[in-house]
Amino acid sequence: MGKAKKRSFHLGINDQFSKLTRSEAVEHVVAMLKKGDKNVYGLITLFGLTAEEILEAGASYEAVRGLGGLLG
């Protein structure tokens, strides 16, 4: 994890995570999409996740499609 991401976590932007890898972030995004949590946008943009990564992790096509232009 880079310095900027560590700083962001340290500043409390994402209080629920203390240290997060990219693969863990993808798993959290899938879980958040299944719950319908709108805070998923920050986590996707922080790690620069792609639609393919999220779909391969088990998210539904409709949920990923609903993110619109965020994933490209």
matplotlib code that plots the C-alpha trace (Angstrom):
import matplotlib.pyplot as plt

x = [0.0, 1.4, 2.1, -0.9, -3.4, -1.8, -2.2, -5.8, -6.6, -4.7, -6.7, -9.9, -11.4, -12.2, -12.4, -13.7, -10.4, -6.9, -4.9, -6.4, -5.0, -6.4, -7.9, -9.6, -10.9, -12.5, -14.2, -15.5, -16.8, -18.7, -20.2, -21.1, -22.8, -24.8, -26.0, -26.7, -24.3, -23.6, -20.2, -18.8, -17.8, -15.0, -13.4, -13.6, -12.0, -9.4, -8.1, -9.0, -10.9, -12.2, -15.6, -13.8, -12.2, -15.5, -17.4, -14.8, -15.1, -18.8, -20.8, -23.9, -23.8, -26.7, -24.9, -21.8, -23.8, -25.6, -22.3, -22.5, -19.5, -17.6, -16.0, -15.8]
y = [0.0, 3.4, 6.3, 8.3, 5.5, 4.8, 8.5, 8.5, 5.6, 7.2, 10.4, 8.5, 8.7, 5.0, 4.3, 0.8, -0.3, 0.0, -1.8, -3.1, -4.9, -4.6, -8.1, -7.3, -4.1, -6.0, -8.3, -5.4, -3.7, -6.8, -7.1, -3.4, -3.7, -6.7, -4.6, -1.5, 0.7, 4.0, 4.4, 1.9, 4.7, 6.0, 2.5, 1.9, 5.2, 4.9, 1.6, 2.3, -0.9, -2.1, -3.6, -6.8, -7.2, -6.7, -9.0, -11.8, -11.4, -12.2, -9.0, -9.2, -7.7, -5.4, -3.9, -3.2, -1.8, 0.5, 2.2, 3.8, 5.9, 5.3, 2.1, 3.0]
z = [0.0, -1.0, 1.3, 0.2, 0.9, 4.3, 5.1, 3.9, 6.2, 9.0, 8.7, 9.2, 5.7, 5.9, 9.6, 9.2, 7.6, 9.1, 6.5, 3.2, 0.2, -3.3, -3.2, 0.2, -1.3, -4.1, -1.7, 0.4, -2.8, -3.7, -0.2, -0.2, -3.6, -2.4, 0.6, -1.6, 0.3, -1.5, 0.2, -2.3, -4.7, -2.5, -2.2, -5.9, -6.8, -4.0, -5.5, -9.1, -9.4, -12.8, -13.7, -14.7, -11.2, -9.4, -11.7, -11.3, -7.5, -7.6, -8.0, -10.2, -13.7, -12.8, -9.8, -11.7, -14.6, -12.1, -11.2, -14.6, -15.8, -12.6, -13.9, -17.6]

ax = plt.figure().add_subplot(projection="3d")
ax.plot(x, y, z, "-o")
ax.set_aspect("equal")
plt.show()
